[in-house]
Amino acid sequence: MDEEVVSLEGPALKINGELVLMIPLESGGSDLVDCSRGISTIEDEFLKIVIPEAIAGMLRIEEGDLVWIHNTGGKFNIQAAKPRPVH
């Protein structure tokens, strides 16, 4: 059975020194829980995903950047909406 693809866009935030995504459960985050097991936690009404520094560097994202997340192929996918230039 094909699963419906959920696609969301939002900012990367800096919380307690960590780069995180805070995805509202009622706005699509609940549909991403299964594909993000092991990399996410649920805090209040949000799905929280911490982006390790190495991955943020590879994706070229920093605090405040918009990221696009989706569950294509049943996996959690993240990419920069507007990647920063390589220096």
C-alpha positions in Angstrom: 0.0 0.0 0.0 1.3 3.4 -0.9 1.7 5.9 1.9 0.8 9.5 1.4 3.8 11.8 1.2 3.9 14.6 3.8 5.9 17.6 2.8 6.5 20.6 5.1 8.7 23.7 5.1 9.9 25.6 8.2 12.9 27.2 9.9 15.8 25.6 11.6 16.0 26.9 15.2 18.8 27.1 17.7 17.7 25.8 21.1 20.1 25.3 24.0 23.0 25.4 21.5 21.5 22.8 19.2 20.1 23.2 15.7 16.6 21.8 15.8 13.4 21.4 13.8 10.2 21.8 15.9 7.4 20.4 13.8 3.9 20.9 15.1 2.2 17.5 15.4 -1.2 18.8 14.3 0.3 20.4 11.1 1.9 17.2 9.7 4.4 16.3 12.4 2.3 13.3 13.5 2.6 11.9 10.0 6.4 12.0 10.3 6.8 10.2 13.6 7.2 6.7 12.2 9.8 7.7 9.6 11.8 9.8 12.1 12.1 7.2 14.9 15.6 7.2 16.5 16.3 10.8 15.4 13.3 12.5 17.0 11.4 13.1 20.3 8.0 14.4 21.0 8.0 17.6 23.2 4.6 19.0 24.1 2.8 19.4 20.7 5.9 19.2 18.6 8.1 16.6 16.9 11.6 17.7 17.7 14.5 16.7 15.5 18.1 17.7 16.4 20.3 18.3 13.4 23.9 17.3 14.2 26.6 19.8 13.2 28.1 17.5 10.6 24.8 17.0 8.8 23.9 20.8 9.1 27.3 21.4 7.4 26.6 18.9 4.6 23.2 20.4 4.0 24.5 23.9 4.3 21.9 25.1 6.8 22.2 27.4 9.8 19.9 28.9 12.4 16.9 30.6 10.7 17.3 28.9 7.3 14.2 27.3 5.8 14.3 23.6 5.4 12.1 21.3 3.5 11.2 17.9 5.1 9.2 15.1 3.7 8.6 11.3 4.0 9.2 10.2 0.4 10.0 6.5 0.2 8.9 6.1 3.8 12.1 7.8 5.1 12.7 11.1 6.8 14.2 13.5 4.3 15.5 17.0 4.9 17.1 19.6 2.6 17.7 23.3 2.6 14.9 25.2 0.9 17.6 27.7 -0.3 21.1 26.1 0.2 23.8 28.5 1.3 26.7 28.9 -1.2 29.8 26.8 -0.7 32.8 28.9 0.4 
